Amino acid sequence: MKRKWLILALAALSLSVAVVYAQFSRDFSEEFLNTAAGRAFIQAYGALKSNYLNDIDDDTIVQGAIEGMLDALNDPFTSYATPSEAARANEDRGGSFEGIGAVLSARNRTDNTMVEIINVYRDGPAWNAGLQRGDIFVEVDGVNVENATISEIVDMVRGPRGTTVEIGMRRAGREELIFFSIVRDKIDIISVESTVLPNNVGYLSISTFANQRVYEQLTEQLANLKAQGISSLILDLRDNGGGLLNQGILVADEFLSQGDIVFQRARGVTQRLASADRRFFELPMVVLVNKNSASASEIVAGALQDNQRALVIGEETFGKGVGQSVISLINGGQLTYLSFEWLTPDRKSINQQGIEPDIRAEDTRFPQVITLSGQGAEPGEALEIVVGGELIGTATANEDGEFTFIQAGVRRSISEVQGTALVDLETDNALKVAFDTVLDVVAQAR
């Protein structure tokens, strides 16, 4: 096989899957009904089905029960995904989806509403139809979505290739809505971007590991960078929240000629999960992280740091040194639950601690954005928002005296060409530190 560790990893995966199915082969219904809590649950369900004033939807209340059961664990890494959310996640992990080819973001981070387009991929359906960065969703197929969440709008916008979606957008400087008729197409998910910086420094960013084509895209990008004559590399894992473990291991292995990559602890048993292959990318390099680098990103950064392959630069990482198992449920949903802990090659725990960078550098790409909401104002009253003695904007109360304010932050430029990174050494403090550091590493190696 291409990677020797893969045999061990697949064996471990097969074992974990076998355990999961063995657990579910037991009939828990009798055990559940033999508890007071189980009987109380059935009693409550029966009361609602028989006597609730209005008809109830089984899917809705059972889904709520599952979510409540997981909420009771108070574990941020154990969750339930609805059938539509699970289907979308599985589609994304496959490396492509069918939709319009635009990146969406919620301006209102409190409830993930007021959804806008932050990037449009060149020559994709959205690009060809004329959608622009900054356009805000108002209607989708005749349905008002001004208060819809980003997840709800994504579900409405995606659809089979060749089908049409009608979208109404609000655009700055235009009073009337702008309507677009867009024919959906297959969109490849490109999670790896690169460019060449001055002094032949290669730059490569991995946005997520939740894509089974990450390693494939990485090797393609590294080959392109080498063909352009790079002499060193910056590996940027900022804002990468993790994803597929095997992709993280493959990426770490690409930069290591020897040494361990990651250990796994489950129920008090610790074992080596992966070690490096001899073939590797040999040029000097540094790794860039921030407080949002998590999970598989931390595995990669920790492996390169502990093996003294690369200096880690930036901010202390998120600290998600745990792994989850994912179970497909009968209704099409998915249960994700905490089951493992990952350790660095030096057996250091990442969980709730993160990776400590060798060189600290603040991530200055995104200014602080202020959002607030309130009530008690006179209907239609104009309110001035003052922070630190400075007027930063205004808000108008609605007919109920409620108001919301969202500061319009400076949008970071994103490349419209998939696979090509767009960076700025002048405004990106951490990247500038990484750039200067890797040049020093190159100079010391000569």
GICOR-V844828 format. One record per residue. N is the residue number from 1. PSI is psi in whole degrees, 0 to 359 (NA if undefined). D_CENTER is the distance of its C-alpha to the mean C-alpha in Angstrom with 1 decimal. Layout:
n=N psi=PSI d_center=D_CENTER
n=N psi=PSI d_center=D_CENTER
//
This chain:
n=1 psi=162 d_center=29.9
n=2 psi=322 d_center=27.9
n=3 psi=126 d_center=26.5
n=4 psi=327 d_center=28.7
n=5 psi=339 d_center=26.1
n=6 psi=327 d_center=24.7
n=7 psi=314 d_center=27.7
n=8 psi=318 d_center=27.1
n=9 psi=317 d_center=23.5
n=10 psi=324 d_center=24.4
n=11 psi=316 d_center=27.3
n=12 psi=320 d_center=25.2
n=13 psi=316 d_center=22.8
n=14 psi=319 d_center=25.9
n=15 psi=316 d_center=27.3
n=16 psi=321 d_center=24.4
n=17 psi=319 d_center=24.4
n=18 psi=319 d_center=28.2
n=19 psi=317 d_center=28.0
n=20 psi=312 d_center=25.6
n=21 psi=330 d_center=28.0
n=22 psi=321 d_center=31.0
n=23 psi=316 d_center=29.8
n=24 psi=346 d_center=29.4
n=25 psi=341 d_center=32.8
n=26 psi=148 d_center=34.4
n=27 psi=104 d_center=35.5
n=28 psi=352 d_center=34.1
n=29 psi=316 d_center=35.8
n=30 psi=317 d_center=39.1
n=31 psi=319 d_center=37.6
n=32 psi=316 d_center=35.7
n=33 psi=347 d_center=38.8
n=34 psi=0 d_center=40.9
n=35 psi=151 d_center=39.0
n=36 psi=322 d_center=39.9
n=37 psi=319 d_center=36.2
n=38 psi=316 d_center=35.9
n=39 psi=324 d_center=39.1
n=40 psi=322 d_center=38.2
n=41 psi=313 d_center=35.0
n=42 psi=323 d_center=37.1
n=43 psi=316 d_center=39.7
n=44 psi=319 d_center=37.3
n=45 psi=316 d_center=35.9
n=46 psi=322 d_center=39.5
n=47 psi=318 d_center=40.6
n=48 psi=316 d_center=37.9
n=49 psi=325 d_center=38.8
n=50 psi=320 d_center=42.5
n=51 psi=357 d_center=43.1
n=52 psi=144 d_center=40.1
n=53 psi=317 d_center=41.4
n=54 psi=161 d_center=39.0
n=55 psi=144 d_center=37.7
n=56 psi=151 d_center=34.4
n=57 psi=119 d_center=31.7
n=58 psi=315 d_center=31.1
n=59 psi=319 d_center=27.5
n=60 psi=311 d_center=26.6
n=61 psi=328 d_center=28.4
n=62 psi=319 d_center=27.4
n=63 psi=319 d_center=23.7
n=64 psi=323 d_center=24.4
n=65 psi=319 d_center=26.2
n=66 psi=314 d_center=23.4
n=67 psi=321 d_center=21.0
n=68 psi=321 d_center=23.8
n=69 psi=319 d_center=24.5
n=70 psi=324 d_center=21.0
n=71 psi=326 d_center=21.1
n=72 psi=339 d_center=24.3
n=73 psi=340 d_center=22.7
n=74 psi=44 d_center=21.0
n=75 psi=113 d_center=18.2
n=76 psi=347 d_center=14.6
n=77 psi=8 d_center=13.5
n=78 psi=125 d_center=15.8
n=79 psi=169 d_center=15.1
n=80 psi=136 d_center=16.3
n=81 psi=133 d_center=14.9
n=82 psi=164 d_center=17.5
n=83 psi=318 d_center=18.8
n=84 psi=320 d_center=17.3
n=85 psi=319 d_center=13.7
n=86 psi=318 d_center=14.4
n=87 psi=320 d_center=15.9
n=88 psi=318 d_center=13.1
n=89 psi=318 d_center=10.6
n=90 psi=322 d_center=13.5
n=91 psi=315 d_center=14.2
n=92 psi=319 d_center=10.8
n=93 psi=335 d_center=11.3
n=94 psi=348 d_center=14.7
n=95 psi=3 d_center=13.8
n=96 psi=163 d_center=15.2
n=97 psi=173 d_center=15.9
n=98 psi=118 d_center=18.8
n=99 psi=215 d_center=18.5
n=100 psi=346 d_center=19.4
n=101 psi=46 d_center=17.3
n=102 psi=151 d_center=15.8
n=103 psi=129 d_center=12.6
n=104 psi=154 d_center=12.7
n=105 psi=152 d_center=12.2
n=106 psi=123 d_center=14.1
n=107 psi=320 d_center=16.9
n=108 psi=97 d_center=17.8
n=109 psi=345 d_center=15.0
n=110 psi=314 d_center=17.4
n=111 psi=15 d_center=17.3
n=112 psi=38 d_center=14.6
n=113 psi=187 d_center=17.6
n=114 psi=68 d_center=19.4
n=115 psi=129 d_center=16.9
n=116 psi=164 d_center=17.5
n=117 psi=126 d_center=16.9
n=118 psi=350 d_center=15.5
n=119 psi=146 d_center=16.1
n=120 psi=125 d_center=18.4
n=121 psi=130 d_center=18.7
n=122 psi=135 d_center=22.2
n=123 psi=10 d_center=24.5
n=124 psi=176 d_center=22.1
n=125 psi=315 d_center=23.4
n=126 psi=320 d_center=22.1
n=127 psi=311 d_center=23.5
n=128 psi=332 d_center=26.8
n=129 psi=342 d_center=27.1
n=130 psi=9 d_center=26.9
n=131 psi=147 d_center=23.8
n=132 psi=158 d_center=22.9
n=133 psi=134 d_center=20.4
n=134 psi=346 d_center=20.9
n=135 psi=139 d_center=22.2
n=136 psi=133 d_center=21.6
n=137 psi=130 d_center=21.6
n=138 psi=319 d_center=24.8
n=139 psi=145 d_center=25.8
n=140 psi=117 d_center=24.5
n=141 psi=43 d_center=27.5
n=142 psi=357 d_center=29.7
n=143 psi=130 d_center=27.6
n=144 psi=127 d_center=26.9
n=145 psi=22 d_center=23.2
n=146 psi=329 d_center=23.6
n=147 psi=12 d_center=22.6
n=148 psi=151 d_center=20.1
n=149 psi=164 d_center=16.4
n=150 psi=324 d_center=13.7
n=151 psi=318 d_center=13.1
n=152 psi=319 d_center=16.9
n=153 psi=321 d_center=17.2
n=154 psi=317 d_center=14.7
n=155 psi=324 d_center=16.9
n=156 psi=326 d_center=20.0
n=157 psi=324 d_center=19.2
n=158 psi=155 d_center=18.2
n=159 psi=175 d_center=21.2
n=160 psi=143 d_center=23.5
n=161 psi=134 d_center=24.3
n=162 psi=348 d_center=27.6
n=163 psi=164 d_center=27.3
n=164 psi=140 d_center=27.5
n=165 psi=134 d_center=25.5
n=166 psi=124 d_center=27.3
n=167 psi=133 d_center=25.4
n=168 psi=125 d_center=26.9
n=169 psi=149 d_center=25.4
n=170 psi=129 d_center=26.6
n=171 psi=137 d_center=27.0
n=172 psi=133 d_center=28.2
n=173 psi=357 d_center=32.0
n=174 psi=128 d_center=32.6
n=175 psi=320 d_center=34.3
n=176 psi=153 d_center=33.9
n=177 psi=150 d_center=30.8
n=178 psi=129 d_center=30.1
n=179 psi=141 d_center=29.7
n=180 psi=139 d_center=28.2
n=181 psi=113 d_center=28.8
n=182 psi=129 d_center=26.1
n=183 psi=118 d_center=26.5
n=184 psi=154 d_center=23.3
n=185 psi=174 d_center=22.7
n=186 psi=131 d_center=20.6
n=187 psi=119 d_center=17.6
n=188 psi=138 d_center=16.4
n=189 psi=111 d_center=12.7
n=190 psi=111 d_center=13.3
n=191 psi=355 d_center=10.7
n=192 psi=126 d_center=13.6
n=193 psi=154 d_center=15.7
n=194 psi=163 d_center=19.0
n=195 psi=172 d_center=22.1
n=196 psi=125 d_center=25.3
n=197 psi=172 d_center=26.2
n=198 psi=159 d_center=29.8
n=199 psi=26 d_center=31.8
n=200 psi=33 d_center=30.1
n=201 psi=120 d_center=26.9
n=202 psi=143 d_center=24.1
n=203 psi=129 d_center=20.6
n=204 psi=125 d_center=17.6
n=205 psi=136 d_center=13.9
n=206 psi=114 d_center=11.1
n=207 psi=332 d_center=7.8
n=208 psi=156 d_center=6.1
n=209 psi=4 d_center=8.4
n=210 psi=51 d_center=7.5
n=211 psi=118 d_center=10.4
n=212 psi=358 d_center=14.0
n=213 psi=11 d_center=15.3
n=214 psi=311 d_center=13.6
n=215 psi=319 d_center=16.9
n=216 psi=315 d_center=19.0
n=217 psi=324 d_center=17.5
n=218 psi=311 d_center=17.8
n=219 psi=325 d_center=21.4
n=220 psi=315 d_center=22.2
n=221 psi=320 d_center=20.9
n=222 psi=321 d_center=22.8
n=223 psi=319 d_center=25.9
n=224 psi=319 d_center=25.7
n=225 psi=318 d_center=25.5
n=226 psi=321 d_center=28.4
n=227 psi=336 d_center=30.4
n=228 psi=3 d_center=30.1
n=229 psi=30 d_center=31.7
n=230 psi=152 d_center=29.1
n=231 psi=354 d_center=30.5
n=232 psi=175 d_center=27.4
n=233 psi=140 d_center=23.6
n=234 psi=119 d_center=20.8
n=235 psi=112 d_center=17.6
n=236 psi=114 d_center=14.8
n=237 psi=19 d_center=11.8
n=238 psi=140 d_center=11.1
n=239 psi=15 d_center=7.9
n=240 psi=108 d_center=6.5
n=241 psi=6 d_center=5.0
n=242 psi=206 d_center=7.0
n=243 psi=238 d_center=7.7
n=244 psi=125 d_center=11.3
n=245 psi=316 d_center=14.0
n=246 psi=328 d_center=16.5
n=247 psi=321 d_center=14.5
n=248 psi=318 d_center=14.1
n=249 psi=316 d_center=17.8
n=250 psi=320 d_center=18.9
n=251 psi=314 d_center=17.4
n=252 psi=318 d_center=19.1
n=253 psi=328 d_center=22.2
n=254 psi=336 d_center=22.4
n=255 psi=4 d_center=23.3
n=256 psi=140 d_center=25.5
n=257 psi=342 d_center=29.1
n=258 psi=171 d_center=29.7
n=259 psi=165 d_center=28.6
n=260 psi=157 d_center=26.2
n=261 psi=311 d_center=22.5
n=262 psi=147 d_center=21.4
n=263 psi=157 d_center=23.3
n=264 psi=133 d_center=22.5
n=265 psi=124 d_center=24.2
n=266 psi=122 d_center=24.7
n=267 psi=40 d_center=27.5
n=268 psi=356 d_center=29.1
n=269 psi=123 d_center=29.3
n=270 psi=132 d_center=27.8
n=271 psi=152 d_center=27.7
n=272 psi=128 d_center=26.7
n=273 psi=327 d_center=24.0
n=274 psi=142 d_center=24.0
n=275 psi=161 d_center=26.2
n=276 psi=149 d_center=26.3
n=277 psi=164 d_center=28.2
n=278 psi=329 d_center=30.8
n=279 psi=135 d_center=29.5
n=280 psi=164 d_center=27.1
n=281 psi=118 d_center=26.2
n=282 psi=352 d_center=29.0
n=283 psi=153 d_center=28.6
n=284 psi=146 d_center=28.1
n=285 psi=162 d_center=24.6
n=286 psi=162 d_center=22.5
n=287 psi=134 d_center=18.9
n=288 psi=127 d_center=17.0
n=289 psi=165 d_center=14.6
n=290 psi=187 d_center=14.0
n=291 psi=347 d_center=13.4
n=292 psi=1 d_center=9.6
n=293 psi=122 d_center=9.9
n=294 psi=161 d_center=9.6
n=295 psi=245 d_center=10.8
n=296 psi=329 d_center=11.4
n=297 psi=320 d_center=11.3
n=298 psi=327 d_center=13.9
n=299 psi=314 d_center=15.8
n=300 psi=310 d_center=16.2
n=301 psi=318 d_center=17.2
n=302 psi=321 d_center=19.5
n=303 psi=317 d_center=21.1
n=304 psi=326 d_center=22.0
n=305 psi=310 d_center=23.2
n=306 psi=330 d_center=25.3
n=307 psi=7 d_center=26.8
n=308 psi=35 d_center=27.7
n=309 psi=328 d_center=26.2
n=310 psi=145 d_center=24.3
n=311 psi=141 d_center=24.3
n=312 psi=128 d_center=21.0
n=313 psi=141 d_center=20.9
n=314 psi=227 d_center=19.1
n=315 psi=160 d_center=18.2
n=316 psi=135 d_center=18.0
n=317 psi=176 d_center=14.6
n=318 psi=318 d_center=12.9
n=319 psi=38 d_center=15.0
n=320 psi=77 d_center=13.1
n=321 psi=38 d_center=15.7
n=322 psi=156 d_center=15.8
n=323 psi=157 d_center=15.1
n=324 psi=153 d_center=15.2
n=325 psi=146 d_center=17.3
n=326 psi=125 d_center=16.5
n=327 psi=128 d_center=19.6
n=328 psi=128 d_center=20.3
n=329 psi=164 d_center=22.7
n=330 psi=329 d_center=25.8
n=331 psi=4 d_center=24.6
n=332 psi=350 d_center=21.7
n=333 psi=180 d_center=19.1
n=334 psi=139 d_center=17.2
n=335 psi=124 d_center=17.8
n=336 psi=122 d_center=15.4
n=337 psi=152 d_center=17.4
n=338 psi=131 d_center=17.8
n=339 psi=340 d_center=20.1
n=340 psi=163 d_center=19.8
n=341 psi=138 d_center=19.6
n=342 psi=141 d_center=19.0
n=343 psi=147 d_center=21.5
n=344 psi=170 d_center=21.9
n=345 psi=330 d_center=24.9
n=346 psi=15 d_center=27.1
n=347 psi=28 d_center=26.1
n=348 psi=137 d_center=24.4
n=349 psi=137 d_center=22.1
n=350 psi=334 d_center=18.6
n=351 psi=127 d_center=18.0
n=352 psi=9 d_center=18.4
n=353 psi=317 d_center=19.8
n=354 psi=178 d_center=17.3
n=355 psi=126 d_center=18.5
n=356 psi=121 d_center=21.3
n=357 psi=150 d_center=21.5
n=358 psi=326 d_center=24.9
n=359 psi=122 d_center=25.0
n=360 psi=137 d_center=23.5
n=361 psi=123 d_center=22.4
n=362 psi=139 d_center=20.9
n=363 psi=111 d_center=18.0
n=364 psi=14 d_center=19.9
n=365 psi=331 d_center=17.8
n=366 psi=119 d_center=17.0
n=367 psi=157 d_center=20.0
n=368 psi=129 d_center=20.1
n=369 psi=128 d_center=19.9
n=370 psi=129 d_center=22.3
n=371 psi=142 d_center=22.0
n=372 psi=158 d_center=24.8
n=373 psi=155 d_center=26.7
n=374 psi=181 d_center=30.2
n=375 psi=171 d_center=33.3
n=376 psi=358 d_center=37.1
n=377 psi=165 d_center=37.7
n=378 psi=139 d_center=40.4
n=379 psi=130 d_center=39.3
n=380 psi=0 d_center=38.6
n=381 psi=136 d_center=38.9
n=382 psi=128 d_center=37.3
n=383 psi=136 d_center=35.6
n=384 psi=132 d_center=35.1
n=385 psi=115 d_center=32.1
n=386 psi=127 d_center=33.3
n=387 psi=123 d_center=31.3
n=388 psi=32 d_center=33.4
n=389 psi=1 d_center=36.3
n=390 psi=131 d_center=34.4
n=391 psi=118 d_center=34.0
n=392 psi=354 d_center=30.4
n=393 psi=183 d_center=30.7
n=394 psi=161 d_center=32.3
n=395 psi=150 d_center=31.5
n=396 psi=128 d_center=33.8
n=397 psi=143 d_center=34.4
n=398 psi=189 d_center=34.4
n=399 psi=342 d_center=37.4
n=400 psi=5 d_center=36.4
n=401 psi=13 d_center=36.2
n=402 psi=149 d_center=32.4
n=403 psi=154 d_center=30.3
n=404 psi=140 d_center=26.8
n=405 psi=131 d_center=26.0
n=406 psi=118 d_center=22.9
n=407 psi=131 d_center=23.4
n=408 psi=100 d_center=22.6
n=409 psi=164 d_center=20.7
n=410 psi=123 d_center=21.1
n=411 psi=130 d_center=18.6
n=412 psi=136 d_center=17.4
n=413 psi=135 d_center=18.7
n=414 psi=139 d_center=16.4
n=415 psi=134 d_center=18.1
n=416 psi=353 d_center=19.2
n=417 psi=113 d_center=19.9
n=418 psi=134 d_center=17.2
n=419 psi=345 d_center=17.4
n=420 psi=119 d_center=19.3
n=421 psi=149 d_center=17.9
n=422 psi=111 d_center=19.3
n=423 psi=166 d_center=19.9
n=424 psi=107 d_center=22.7
n=425 psi=337 d_center=24.5
n=426 psi=324 d_center=26.5
n=427 psi=349 d_center=23.8
n=428 psi=95 d_center=21.2
n=429 psi=311 d_center=22.9
n=430 psi=321 d_center=20.8
n=431 psi=321 d_center=20.8
n=432 psi=319 d_center=24.6
n=433 psi=317 d_center=25.1
n=434 psi=319 d_center=23.3
n=435 psi=311 d_center=25.5
n=436 psi=322 d_center=28.6
n=437 psi=316 d_center=27.9
n=438 psi=330 d_center=27.4
n=439 psi=322 d_center=30.6
n=440 psi=321 d_center=32.4
n=441 psi=318 d_center=31.2
n=442 psi=316 d_center=32.6
n=443 psi=321 d_center=35.8
n=444 psi=334 d_center=36.3
n=445 psi=345 d_center=35.9
n=446 psi=NA d_center=38.8
//
